[in-house]
Amino acid sequence: MTLTAVFKLLHFLMILGRCHAMYKQTMSVAKGVGMGILAGAAVAALSTKAMNGSHRKAAHMKKNASKAIHTVGNIIGDMEKILK
């Protein structure tokens, strides 16, 4: 194996490592942004219902928001698995 081939192989491995690191960082950012948006929407919906309605409506809204949070969490997990 020549010295040039060794350098080209090392260069390729370094580029591959950088791409892998960028991919990991992108997935964490996307997951964080998605969960932040979901949490904000849930808090806004709950607070609006709590201010305008009775306790029963607020409890029902809380139950629905919990289901929605769980569903979006599953969707984000599935998207992460697809992108791997």
N, C-alpha and C positions, 0 to 999 in steps of 0.2 A: 504494500500500500504506500503510495507516495505521500509526501508531505502536503501537497495541494489537496489531495482527496481527504486527508484527515481534517484540514482546515475547513473545507466545504461541509463535511459531516458535522463538525462542531458548530459551524455557523447555522446550519439547518436545525440542529437540536436547540440552540439558543432561541431561534425564532419560534420554534414549536412551544418552548416553555413560556415565552412571552404571550403567545396566543392563548395558551391554557390559563394563564394568570388573568388576562383580560376577560376571558369568558366567565371565570369564577366571580370576578368583581362585578361584572354586568348583571349576573343573576342575583347577587345579593342586593344590589341597588334596585333592580326591578321588583324584587319581592318586598323590600322595605317601602317603596313608593306605593305599591298596591295595598299593603296592609295599612299604611297611613291614611290613604284615601278612604278605605273601608271604615276605619275607626272613626274618622271625622264625620262621615255620612251617618253612621250609627248614632253617634252622640247628638248630632243635629236633629235627627228624626226623633230620638227619645226626648230631647229637651222640648221640642216643639209640641209633641203630644202631651207631655207632662204639664206644660203651661196651659194648653187649651182644653184638655179633656179631663175626664174623671180618672180615678185610679185604675178602674177596669180597662179603659182604653190604653192607658200607659203600660199596664202589665201585658196586654196583648201585643202592643207594639214592641215591647222589650223581648218578648218571646220570638216574634218574627225577625227582629234585628239579630238575635242570637243565631237563628237558623241561617240567615243571610251571611253572617260572618263565617259560620262553619262552611257553608257552600263555597264562598269565595276563597277561603283558605284551601279547600280541596282543589279548586280550579287552578290556583297558583301552584300548588304542589304538582298537579298533573302537567301543567305547562313546563315546569322545571324538568320533569322526567322526560317530556317530549324533546326538549332542547338538548338533553344530554345525549 
